[in-house]
């Protein structure tokens, strides 16, 4: 089974019915799987904070949601994470391609990688880092956790997890 299919299966198993995303080369296979899944309604968005608003609306409408995004936009999501997601106790799994780590071919991606984990820690958002495909075995438990405690959670997936760029 491909890693993209494994991630999708865990999302479906945990009754995620709505996903929004911002494109990323690393996430292309997963997004294709999501697009082909009849159990998930997928709406691509222009910006990550906009996507979080869509996820909040889906949650308020009774749907479990998730966002698929890059870490390079964590900075623009801070206000939305704090004043919407955390304040209203909205569970939000954030499956994040962790750009800027070792092996990154795009220099401008490196700057946000330096700040990603610190920003998430400052916001008290539980963060998990997937380095290898075996780490994806934790996704089911992470999803159960976020929906049980109504908190956002970040799952960082680096280049080694996706087998490079």
Backbone as JSON, one array per atom type, in Angstrom:
{
  "sequence": "XXXXXXXXXXXXXXXXXXXXXXXXXXXXXXXXXXXXXXXXXXXXXXXXXXXXXXXXXXXXXXXXXXXXXXXXXXXXXXXXXXXXXXXXXXXXXXXXXXXXXXXXXXXXXXXXXXXXXXXXXXXXXXXXXXXXXXXXXXXXXXXXXXXXXXXXXXXXXXXXXXXXX",
  "N": [[0.85, -1.18, 0.0], [0.55, 2.21, -0.82], [2.03, 5.14, 0.73], [0.45, 7.38, 0.52], [-2.11, 6.28, 0.17], [-2.36, 4.94, 2.61], [-2.44, 7.11, 4.44], [-4.8, 8.36, 3.55], [-6.66, 6.28, 4.06], [-6.62, 6.22, 6.87], [-7.67, 8.75, 7.43], [-10.28, 8.48, 6.38], [-11.16, 6.33, 7.94], [-11.35, 7.6, 10.39], [-13.5, 9.18, 10.03], [-13.23, 11.64, 8.66], [-14.67, 13.96, 6.68], [-14.43, 16.22, 5.17], [-12.0, 18.01, 3.47], [-9.62, 20.53, 3.02], [-7.16, 22.14, 1.01], [-3.88, 23.38, 0.15], [-1.88, 23.58, -2.66], [1.06, 21.47, -2.98], [4.1, 20.13, -3.99], [5.14, 17.85, -2.68], [2.84, 16.8, -1.53], [1.22, 16.01, -3.59], [0.52, 13.36, -4.45], [-1.04, 12.43, -2.3], [-3.11, 14.31, -2.37], [-4.25, 13.68, -4.81], [-5.26, 11.15, -4.24], [-7.18, 11.9, -2.32], [-8.87, 13.48, -3.91], [-9.99, 11.48, -5.48], [-11.52, 10.07, -3.73], [-14.61, 8.99, -2.67], [-15.71, 9.37, -0.19], [-14.86, 11.72, 0.92], [-15.17, 15.2, 0.8], [-13.5, 17.48, -1.08], [-12.03, 20.62, -1.13], [-9.96, 22.72, -2.71], [-8.01, 25.51, -1.57], [-7.09, 29.03, -1.5], [-5.4, 30.19, 0.41], [-3.88, 29.22, 3.48], [-5.0, 30.11, 5.96], [-7.54, 30.8, 5.13], [-8.42, 28.27, 4.41], [-8.52, 27.08, 6.93], [-10.67, 28.45, 8.0], [-12.69, 27.43, 6.33], [-12.63, 24.78, 7.2], [-13.46, 25.14, 9.85], [-16.09, 26.01, 9.42], [-17.14, 23.67, 8.24], [-16.9, 21.93, 10.42], [-18.65, 23.17, 12.24], [-20.93, 22.65, 10.88], [-21.26, 20.01, 11.36], [-19.39, 18.21, 10.31], [-16.41, 16.32, 10.26], [-13.18, 17.61, 9.73], [-10.13, 18.39, 7.91], [-6.94, 19.89, 7.16], [-4.65, 20.13, 4.5], [-1.44, 21.11, 3.92], [1.45, 23.34, 3.46], [4.29, 23.97, 5.57], [5.31, 26.49, 5.25], [3.42, 28.45, 5.42], [2.61, 28.7, 8.01], [3.01, 30.97, 9.57], [1.1, 32.88, 8.62], [-1.2, 31.77, 9.58], [-1.46, 32.01, 12.28], [-3.19, 33.86, 13.74], [-5.74, 32.89, 13.0], [-5.6, 30.26, 13.96], [-5.46, 30.72, 16.73], [-7.63, 32.56, 17.45], [-9.87, 31.46, 16.31], [-9.83, 28.53, 15.8], [-8.61, 27.44, 18.21], [-9.88, 28.97, 20.25], [-12.6, 28.38, 19.91], [-12.51, 25.7, 20.29], [-12.1, 23.8, 18.17], [-11.54, 20.82, 16.56], [-8.74, 20.16, 14.58], [-6.99, 18.5, 12.38], [-3.87, 19.03, 10.99], [-2.21, 18.28, 8.26], [0.94, 18.55, 7.3], [3.32, 19.45, 4.94], [6.66, 19.51, 5.58], [8.6, 21.72, 4.66], [11.91, 22.84, 3.82], [13.74, 21.51, 5.35], [16.54, 19.2, 5.73], [17.8, 18.34, 2.57], [16.16, 19.94, 1.12], [15.49, 21.55, -1.91], [14.86, 24.19, -2.53], [15.81, 27.29, -1.72], [14.42, 29.46, -0.42], [12.5, 28.19, 1.08], [13.69, 27.31, 3.37], [13.85, 29.22, 5.43], [11.32, 29.4, 6.83], [11.19, 26.88, 7.92], [12.95, 27.01, 10.0], [11.47, 28.28, 11.93], [9.05, 26.96, 12.28], [8.46, 24.75, 14.17], [8.88, 26.06, 16.61], [6.93, 28.1, 16.54], [4.56, 26.55, 16.53], [4.87, 25.28, 19.0], [4.79, 27.53, 20.7], [2.15, 28.19, 20.41], [0.98, 26.15, 21.72], [0.25, 23.81, 20.33], [-0.1, 20.46, 19.79], [2.44, 18.59, 18.25], [3.59, 16.43, 15.77], [6.13, 14.59, 14.14], [6.76, 13.2, 11.13], [9.15, 11.15, 9.82], [9.77, 8.8, 8.52], [8.07, 6.25, 6.58], [7.0, 4.4, 8.36], [6.35, 5.96, 10.54], [3.86, 6.91, 9.95], [2.1, 5.11, 10.99], [1.2, 6.12, 13.34], [-0.78, 7.92, 12.75], [-3.56, 7.28, 12.9], [-4.01, 7.18, 15.73], [-3.33, 9.83, 16.37], [-5.31, 11.26, 15.01], [-7.6, 10.32, 16.36], [-7.04, 11.42, 18.86], [-7.09, 14.27, 18.38], [-9.78, 14.65, 17.67], [-11.04, 13.74, 19.94], [-10.22, 15.5, 21.98], [-10.8, 17.99, 20.97], [-8.91, 19.8, 19.71], [-6.51, 21.58, 17.7], [-4.01, 19.88, 15.77], [-0.71, 19.29, 14.68], [0.83, 17.61, 12.04], [3.83, 17.05, 10.92], [5.44, 16.4, 7.91], [8.29, 15.38, 6.5], [10.84, 15.66, 3.85], [12.18, 13.2, 3.77], [10.19, 11.46, 4.59], [8.44, 11.55, 2.45], [10.07, 10.47, 0.58], [11.92, 12.13, -0.7], [12.13, 14.86, -3.1]],
  "CA": [[0.0, 0.0, 0.0], [1.33, 3.45, -0.86], [1.88, 5.98, 1.91], [-0.7, 8.26, 0.27], [-3.31, 5.48, 0.43], [-2.4, 4.7, 4.06], [-2.91, 8.33, 5.08], [-6.21, 8.51, 3.19], [-7.45, 5.27, 4.77], [-6.77, 6.65, 8.26], [-8.6, 9.89, 7.45], [-11.63, 7.94, 6.18], [-11.46, 5.52, 9.13], [-11.68, 8.53, 11.47], [-14.69, 9.91, 9.6], [-12.97, 12.96, 8.1], [-15.52, 14.06, 5.5], [-14.14, 17.45, 4.45], [-10.58, 18.39, 3.47], [-9.2, 21.63, 2.17], [-5.72, 22.02, 0.79], [-3.13, 24.3, -0.68], [-0.98, 22.67, -3.4], [2.46, 21.28, -2.64], [4.64, 19.01, -4.77], [5.24, 16.66, -1.82], [1.51, 16.31, -1.18], [0.45, 15.78, -4.82], [-0.04, 12.0, -4.45], [-2.12, 12.37, -1.31], [-4.23, 15.12, -2.86], [-4.89, 12.9, -5.87], [-6.05, 10.12, -3.54], [-8.33, 12.58, -1.71], [-9.77, 13.85, -5.01], [-10.65, 10.28, -5.99], [-12.23, 9.4, -2.63], [-16.03, 9.36, -2.62], [-16.11, 9.64, 1.19], [-14.32, 13.01, 1.36], [-15.4, 16.37, -0.05], [-12.24, 18.23, -1.1], [-12.07, 21.96, -1.72], [-8.69, 23.45, -2.64], [-8.18, 26.92, -1.17], [-6.01, 29.93, -1.93], [-4.5, 30.46, 1.52], [-4.08, 28.29, 4.59], [-5.94, 30.64, 6.95], [-8.86, 30.65, 4.5], [-8.75, 26.85, 4.54], [-8.9, 26.82, 8.33], [-12.04, 28.96, 8.11], [-13.57, 26.44, 5.7], [-12.69, 23.62, 8.11], [-14.29, 25.53, 10.99], [-17.47, 25.97, 8.94], [-17.53, 22.27, 8.08], [-17.06, 21.38, 11.77], [-19.9, 23.72, 12.8], [-22.0, 21.98, 10.15], [-21.32, 18.6, 11.75], [-18.44, 17.38, 9.55], [-15.0, 16.31, 10.65], [-12.4, 18.18, 8.64], [-8.67, 18.45, 8.02], [-6.29, 20.72, 6.15], [-3.39, 19.63, 3.96], [-0.77, 22.37, 3.61], [2.89, 23.46, 3.69], [4.66, 24.71, 6.78], [5.73, 27.86, 4.94], [2.33, 29.39, 5.69], [2.24, 28.68, 9.43], [2.99, 32.35, 10.06], [-0.15, 33.57, 8.29], [-2.33, 31.09, 10.2], [-1.43, 32.17, 13.74], [-4.4, 34.5, 14.24], [-6.87, 31.97, 12.79], [-5.45, 29.13, 14.89], [-5.73, 31.14, 18.11], [-8.92, 33.2, 17.7], [-10.98, 30.65, 15.79], [-9.7, 27.09, 16.06], [-8.4, 27.14, 19.63], [-10.88, 29.62, 21.09], [-13.87, 27.65, 19.81], [-12.22, 24.27, 20.52], [-12.38, 23.08, 16.93], [-10.48, 19.86, 16.24], [-8.25, 20.4, 13.23], [-5.74, 17.86, 11.97], [-3.15, 19.75, 9.95], [-1.18, 17.44, 7.65], [1.8, 19.63, 6.83], [4.62, 19.12, 4.36], [7.65, 20.28, 6.33], [9.59, 22.16, 3.68], [13.04, 23.59, 4.34], [14.63, 20.64, 6.11], [17.63, 18.62, 4.95], [17.4, 17.87, 1.25], [15.29, 20.93, 0.46], [16.16, 22.17, -3.05], [14.42, 25.57, -2.73], [16.41, 28.04, -0.61], [13.49, 30.3, 0.34], [11.7, 27.34, 1.97], [14.46, 27.03, 4.58], [13.61, 30.2, 6.5], [10.17, 29.07, 7.67], [11.48, 25.64, 8.66], [13.65, 27.4, 11.23], [10.51, 28.81, 12.9], [7.8, 26.19, 12.33], [8.22, 24.03, 15.43], [8.79, 27.04, 17.71], [5.61, 28.74, 16.47], [3.56, 25.57, 16.97], [5.06, 25.11, 20.45], [4.31, 28.76, 21.35], [0.68, 28.14, 20.35], [0.58, 24.94, 22.45], [-0.35, 22.86, 19.41], [0.64, 19.2, 19.74], [3.11, 18.45, 16.96], [4.21, 15.13, 15.5], [7.02, 14.74, 12.98], [6.93, 11.95, 10.41], [10.39, 11.08, 9.05], [9.75, 7.57, 7.71], [6.72, 5.75, 6.34], [6.53, 3.73, 9.57], [5.78, 6.97, 11.44], [2.44, 7.08, 9.59], [1.29, 4.21, 11.81], [0.66, 6.92, 14.45], [-1.82, 8.86, 12.31], [-4.86, 6.89, 13.45], [-4.06, 7.63, 17.13], [-3.29, 11.29, 16.37], [-6.65, 11.72, 14.62], [-8.5, 10.04, 17.48], [-6.71, 12.39, 19.9], [-7.57, 15.62, 18.06], [-11.25, 14.69, 17.71], [-11.47, 13.51, 21.33], [-9.97, 16.66, 22.86], [-11.17, 19.23, 20.28], [-7.73, 20.66, 19.57], [-5.74, 21.41, 16.47], [-2.79, 19.1, 15.91], [0.13, 19.41, 13.49], [1.6, 16.44, 11.64], [4.85, 17.51, 9.98], [5.94, 15.31, 7.08], [9.45, 15.96, 5.81], [11.22, 15.11, 2.56], [12.52, 11.78, 3.9], [8.92, 10.74, 4.67], [7.9, 11.49, 1.08], [11.12, 9.89, -0.27], [12.57, 13.16, -1.5], [11.3, 15.84, -3.81]],
  "C": [[0.89, 1.24, 0.0], [1.08, 4.26, 0.41], [0.7, 6.93, 1.74], [-2.0, 7.54, 0.59], [-3.46, 5.2, 1.92], [-2.94, 5.94, 4.78], [-4.4, 8.55, 4.8], [-7.08, 7.53, 3.97], [-7.65, 5.67, 6.23], [-7.71, 7.84, 8.39], [-10.04, 9.39, 7.32], [-12.07, 7.14, 7.41], [-11.91, 6.39, 10.31], [-12.78, 9.51, 11.09], [-14.43, 11.37, 9.21], [-13.73, 13.01, 6.78], [-15.23, 15.29, 4.64], [-12.65, 17.76, 4.58], [-10.41, 19.58, 2.56], [-7.69, 21.56, 2.07], [-5.19, 23.2, 0.0], [-2.08, 23.43, -1.37], [0.45, 22.64, -2.87], [2.92, 20.04, -3.4], [4.71, 17.73, -3.93], [3.89, 16.02, -1.59], [0.67, 15.91, -2.39], [-0.2, 14.39, -4.85], [-1.19, 11.85, -3.48], [-3.34, 13.14, -1.8], [-4.96, 14.41, -3.99], [-5.77, 11.8, -5.27], [-7.32, 10.73, -2.94], [-9.35, 12.95, -2.78], [-10.57, 12.66, -5.53], [-11.46, 9.54, -4.94], [-13.67, 9.9, -2.54], [-16.5, 9.73, -1.21], [-15.68, 11.01, 1.7], [-14.64, 14.08, 0.32], [-14.17, 17.24, 0.05], [-12.43, 19.56, -1.81], [-10.66, 22.55, -1.6], [-8.96, 24.91, -2.27], [-6.97, 27.73, -1.6], [-4.96, 30.15, -0.85], [-4.86, 29.55, 2.69], [-5.06, 28.82, 5.64], [-7.37, 30.59, 6.42], [-9.33, 29.19, 4.64], [-9.18, 26.48, 5.95], [-10.31, 27.33, 8.6], [-13.04, 28.0, 7.49], [-13.73, 25.21, 6.59], [-13.56, 23.92, 9.33], [-15.76, 25.49, 10.61], [-17.97, 24.55, 8.78], [-17.78, 21.64, 9.45], [-18.37, 21.87, 12.39], [-21.13, 23.15, 12.1], [-22.05, 20.49, 10.41], [-20.37, 17.67, 11.03], [-17.05, 17.45, 10.17], [-14.19, 16.77, 9.46], [-10.91, 18.09, 8.94], [-8.16, 19.4, 6.95], [-4.96, 20.08, 5.78], [-2.66, 20.85, 3.41], [0.74, 22.27, 3.78], [3.15, 24.21, 4.98], [5.01, 26.16, 6.48], [4.64, 28.88, 5.21], [1.89, 29.38, 7.16], [2.12, 30.1, 9.97], [1.68, 33.07, 9.79], [-1.36, 32.93, 8.96], [-2.43, 31.34, 11.7], [-2.73, 32.77, 14.28], [-5.61, 33.56, 14.12], [-6.79, 30.79, 13.76], [-5.86, 29.52, 16.31], [-7.17, 31.62, 18.3], [-10.12, 32.43, 17.15], [-10.85, 29.19, 16.26], [-9.55, 26.79, 17.55], [-9.49, 27.74, 20.51], [-12.2, 28.84, 21.09], [-13.71, 26.14, 19.91], [-12.63, 23.42, 19.31], [-11.24, 22.11, 16.65], [-10.03, 20.09, 14.79], [-6.93, 19.66, 13.0], [-5.13, 18.66, 10.82], [-2.03, 18.84, 9.44], [-0.3, 18.38, 6.84], [3.07, 19.08, 6.2], [5.63, 20.09, 4.99], [8.79, 20.63, 5.39], [10.71, 22.92, 4.39], [14.0, 22.77, 5.19], [15.75, 20.11, 5.21], [17.11, 18.06, 3.63], [16.52, 18.84, 0.5], [16.04, 21.59, -0.7], [15.83, 23.66, -3.26], [14.85, 26.41, -1.51], [15.41, 28.83, 0.22], [12.61, 29.49, 1.29], [12.38, 27.15, 3.33], [14.1, 27.97, 5.73], [12.43, 29.84, 7.4], [10.4, 27.79, 8.46], [12.17, 25.95, 9.99], [12.66, 27.8, 12.32], [9.29, 27.93, 13.13], [7.54, 25.55, 13.69], [8.1, 24.99, 16.61], [7.44, 27.74, 17.71], [4.52, 27.79, 16.96], [3.65, 25.34, 18.48], [4.53, 26.33, 21.21], [2.78, 28.78, 21.41], [0.11, 26.93, 21.11], [-0.18, 23.95, 21.57], [0.49, 21.59, 19.41], [1.17, 18.97, 18.33], [3.8, 17.1, 16.88], [4.99, 15.26, 14.21], [7.23, 13.36, 12.36], [8.18, 12.04, 9.53], [10.39, 9.88, 8.09], [8.3, 7.11, 7.55], [6.16, 5.04, 7.56], [5.91, 4.71, 10.57], [4.29, 7.18, 11.17], [1.54, 6.13, 10.37], [0.66, 4.95, 12.99], [-0.54, 7.77, 14.04], [-3.19, 8.53, 12.89], [-5.01, 7.39, 14.9], [-4.08, 9.15, 17.23], [-4.67, 11.84, 16.01], [-7.66, 11.47, 15.73], [-8.3, 11.07, 18.59], [-7.31, 13.76, 19.59], [-9.09, 15.7, 18.11], [-11.79, 14.45, 19.11], [-11.34, 14.77, 22.17], [-10.28, 18.0, 22.21], [-10.03, 20.24, 20.24], [-7.16, 20.52, 18.17], [-4.49, 20.58, 16.76], [-2.03, 19.19, 14.59], [0.89, 18.11, 13.27], [2.56, 16.92, 10.56], [5.41, 16.31, 9.23], [7.09, 15.86, 6.24], [9.8, 15.21, 4.54], [11.57, 13.62, 2.67], [11.25, 10.92, 4.0], [8.34, 10.53, 3.28], [8.91, 10.93, 0.1], [11.73, 10.92, -1.21], [11.59, 14.06, -2.21], [11.04, 15.41, -5.23]]
}
